[in-house]
C-alpha cells in the first residue's frame, strides 16, 4: 500500500470508528428493577422468648463456633478442603467467570494472522482463460485481519452484563452449597452427640436393670418373689440392651454421613463417643428486610433475574442492523518472495447485515426472553418467600421445643420419683414388680425424650442460622 493511499484511507476509517463509537450509547435492554416482594415488618414467631443481643452476632465465617466444640470446628474445616460437592460448585463458579471473560472479549477488536501456500493447475478449457495464463501457478498469501463489531444497539454490552450477573449468581450458588454442607454437618454432629448422651443414659439404665434383675432372683430364691417377677426383670433388661444396640446403629449412620461430608470414606473417619450437652445460642434474627442481603440463594435468584433482563435487550437488538468494521492487509505472490512492497494486498471497510424475513424467528426469541425474565422474577419471589418461611419455621420450633422441653423435664422428674417409691414398696413387699417395671419404663422414656428434645432444639438453632444465611451477606459476592 502506497503512503498516499494510506493517508487517504485511514482518516476515513477513523471517522467511521469515531462515528460508530458516538452512537454506541443505545441500549435496548429494559431498565432493570429488582422484582417486588412484600416484606413483613417483623417475623411472626419472634417473641420475648427470642433474645437478640448484638454480642450474639453470628460470625461471617465459622458460624458454628457459637457451639464451642473443637471436634465440630475440626470437621467443619475439612468440608472446605475436601468435600466433592463443594468442589463441583466451585468449578461451576469458575465456568461462569470464564463465560463472563468470553463475553467481555466482544468489547475489543479481534486480530488474526493467517497464511497459505498452494500449487494449482487450471483447466486448459476454463471459460475466459487468457492465452498467456500459465497452466500451473502458485498462490501464496500472508495476511492479518482486524475486525470489530460496532455495538450500536448494546448487544455486546448486554451480553457482558448478563454474563457478569450470572457470575455473581454463581458466586452466591457456591456460598449456598457451602452453607448447606456446613449446616448439614453441624446437624449430623449434634445428632450424633445426642445419641451419645442417650447411649450413656441407656448404659446406666442397663446397669440399674441388672441390679433389679439380681434383686428379683434373690427374692425368688428366698420364696418372696414370684417367677413372673424374674421374667419381667429379664425382659426389661434385654429390652434396654436392644435399645442400646439401636442407638449404636443409628450413630454409625450419622458417622458415615459425616465422613462423606468431609470428603472421606466411612473407614477413614471415627468420631469417638462423647456425651456433650450443647447450649442453644441466642441468634439475633434482625428484621425481615435484612434477609434479602443475608441469604446467598436470594442473591443468586435476583442476579439471574437481572441476567434475564439483559437477554431481553439482546433479543431486541437482533431486529436491527449488525455493523462490523473489517480490515485486512498482507502479501500475496506466486512464489515465496512475499515481503516486498509490490506484493502487498489490503482491504478495509464496514459490513452490515439486516434481517428482512425470518419467519417470525426473532419475535419468538424475544417472547422467549421476556418469558424467561418473568420466570426468573417469580423464582426470585418464591425464593424470598421460602426464606421467610424457613426462618419462621425454625423460630417456631425453638419456641415450642423450649416449652415442650420444660414440660418433659417435669415429667422426667416425676417419673423418677415414681421409680424410687415403687422400688421401696417392692423391697418391702408392699407392691408387685409390675409397678416397678411400669415406673422404670416410663422414667426411661421420659429421660430419653428430654435428651431428644435437647438435641432437636440445638438442631433447630442450626436451622435458624442456616435460614438467616449463616452470616453471609451480599457484600461477600463482590469480594
KAUR-V439888 format. One record per backbone hydrogen bond with DSSP energy under -0.5 kcal/mol. NH is the residue of the N-H (numbers start at 0). CO is the residue of the C=O. If there is no record, write none. Layout:
BEGIN
nh->(NH & NH)
co->(CO & CO)
END
This chain:
BEGIN
nh->(5 & 6 & 7 & 8 & 9 & 10 & 11 & 12 & 13 & 14 & 15 & 16 & 17 & 18 & 19 & 20 & 21 & 22 & 22 & 23 & 25 & 27 & 29 & 38 & 39 & 45 & 49 & 50 & 55 & 56 & 62 & 64 & 65 & 66 & 67 & 72 & 73 & 74 & 75 & 76 & 77 & 77 & 78 & 78 & 79 & 80 & 81 & 82 & 86 & 87 & 88 & 89 & 90 & 91 & 92 & 93 & 94 & 95 & 96 & 97 & 98 & 99 & 100 & 101 & 102 & 103 & 104 & 105 & 105 & 106 & 107 & 109 & 111 & 113 & 115 & 119 & 121 & 125 & 128 & 132 & 136 & 138 & 139 & 140 & 141 & 142 & 143 & 144 & 145 & 146 & 147 & 149 & 149 & 150 & 151 & 153 & 157 & 158 & 159 & 160 & 161 & 162 & 163 & 164 & 165 & 166 & 167 & 168 & 169 & 170 & 171 & 172 & 173 & 174 & 175 & 176 & 177 & 178 & 179 & 180 & 181 & 182 & 183 & 184 & 185 & 186 & 187 & 188 & 189 & 190 & 191 & 192 & 193 & 194 & 195 & 196 & 197 & 198 & 199 & 200 & 201 & 202 & 203 & 204 & 205 & 206 & 207 & 208 & 209 & 210 & 211 & 212 & 213 & 214 & 215 & 216 & 217 & 218 & 219 & 220 & 221 & 222 & 223 & 224 & 228 & 229 & 230 & 231 & 232 & 233 & 234 & 235 & 236 & 237 & 238 & 239 & 240 & 241 & 242 & 243 & 244 & 245 & 246 & 247 & 248 & 249 & 250 & 251 & 252 & 253 & 254 & 255 & 256 & 257 & 258 & 259 & 260 & 261 & 262 & 263 & 267 & 268 & 268 & 271 & 277 & 282 & 283 & 289 & 290 & 290 & 291 & 292 & 293 & 294 & 295 & 298 & 299 & 300 & 301 & 302 & 303 & 304 & 305 & 306 & 307 & 308 & 309 & 310 & 311 & 312 & 313 & 314 & 315 & 316 & 317 & 318 & 319 & 321 & 322 & 322 & 323 & 324 & 325 & 326 & 327 & 328 & 329 & 330 & 331 & 332 & 337 & 339 & 342 & 343 & 344 & 346 & 348 & 350 & 352 & 360 & 363 & 364 & 365 & 366 & 367 & 368 & 369 & 370 & 371 & 372 & 373 & 374 & 375 & 376 & 377 & 378 & 379 & 380 & 381 & 382 & 383 & 384 & 385 & 386 & 387 & 388 & 389 & 390 & 391 & 392 & 393 & 394 & 395 & 396 & 397 & 398 & 399 & 400 & 401 & 402 & 403 & 404 & 405 & 406 & 407 & 408 & 409 & 410 & 411 & 412 & 413 & 414 & 415 & 416 & 417 & 418 & 419 & 420 & 421 & 422 & 423 & 424 & 425 & 426 & 427 & 428 & 429 & 430 & 434 & 435 & 436 & 437 & 438 & 439 & 440 & 441 & 442 & 443 & 444 & 445 & 446 & 447 & 448 & 449 & 450 & 451 & 452 & 453 & 454 & 455 & 456 & 457 & 458 & 459 & 460 & 461 & 462 & 463 & 464 & 465 & 466 & 467 & 468 & 469 & 471 & 473 & 475 & 476 & 477 & 477 & 478)
co->(1 & 2 & 3 & 4 & 5 & 6 & 7 & 8 & 9 & 10 & 11 & 12 & 13 & 14 & 15 & 16 & 17 & 18 & 19 & 20 & 22 & 152 & 308 & 36 & 37 & 42 & 46 & 48 & 52 & 53 & 60 & 61 & 62 & 63 & 64 & 68 & 69 & 70 & 71 & 72 & 73 & 74 & 74 & 75 & 75 & 76 & 77 & 78 & 82 & 83 & 84 & 85 & 86 & 87 & 88 & 89 & 90 & 91 & 92 & 93 & 94 & 95 & 96 & 97 & 98 & 99 & 100 & 101 & 102 & 103 & 104 & 146 & 144 & 142 & 140 & 136 & 134 & 122 & 125 & 129 & 119 & 117 & 332 & 115 & 330 & 113 & 328 & 111 & 326 & 109 & 324 & 147 & 322 & 148 & 149 & 150 & 153 & 154 & 155 & 156 & 157 & 158 & 159 & 160 & 161 & 162 & 163 & 164 & 165 & 166 & 167 & 168 & 169 & 170 & 171 & 172 & 173 & 174 & 175 & 176 & 177 & 178 & 179 & 180 & 181 & 182 & 183 & 184 & 185 & 186 & 187 & 188 & 189 & 190 & 191 & 192 & 193 & 194 & 195 & 196 & 197 & 198 & 199 & 200 & 201 & 202 & 203 & 204 & 205 & 206 & 207 & 208 & 209 & 210 & 211 & 212 & 213 & 214 & 215 & 216 & 217 & 219 & 218 & 218 & 225 & 225 & 226 & 227 & 228 & 229 & 230 & 231 & 232 & 233 & 234 & 235 & 236 & 237 & 238 & 239 & 240 & 241 & 242 & 243 & 244 & 245 & 246 & 247 & 248 & 249 & 250 & 251 & 252 & 253 & 254 & 255 & 256 & 257 & 259 & 258 & 264 & 264 & 265 & 269 & 275 & 280 & 281 & 286 & 286 & 287 & 288 & 289 & 289 & 290 & 293 & 294 & 295 & 296 & 297 & 298 & 299 & 300 & 301 & 302 & 303 & 304 & 305 & 306 & 307 & 308 & 309 & 310 & 311 & 312 & 313 & 315 & 316 & 352 & 149 & 320 & 350 & 147 & 348 & 145 & 346 & 143 & 344 & 141 & 342 & 139 & 335 & 337 & 339 & 340 & 329 & 327 & 325 & 323 & 321 & 357 & 359 & 360 & 361 & 362 & 363 & 364 & 365 & 366 & 367 & 368 & 369 & 370 & 371 & 372 & 373 & 374 & 375 & 376 & 377 & 378 & 379 & 380 & 381 & 382 & 383 & 384 & 385 & 386 & 387 & 388 & 389 & 390 & 391 & 392 & 393 & 394 & 395 & 396 & 397 & 398 & 399 & 400 & 401 & 402 & 403 & 404 & 405 & 406 & 407 & 408 & 409 & 410 & 411 & 412 & 413 & 414 & 415 & 416 & 417 & 418 & 419 & 420 & 421 & 422 & 423 & 425 & 424 & 424 & 431 & 431 & 432 & 433 & 434 & 435 & 436 & 437 & 438 & 439 & 440 & 441 & 442 & 443 & 444 & 445 & 446 & 447 & 448 & 449 & 450 & 451 & 452 & 453 & 454 & 455 & 456 & 457 & 458 & 459 & 460 & 461 & 462 & 463 & 465 & 464 & 468 & 292 & 472 & 473 & 473 & 474 & 475)
END
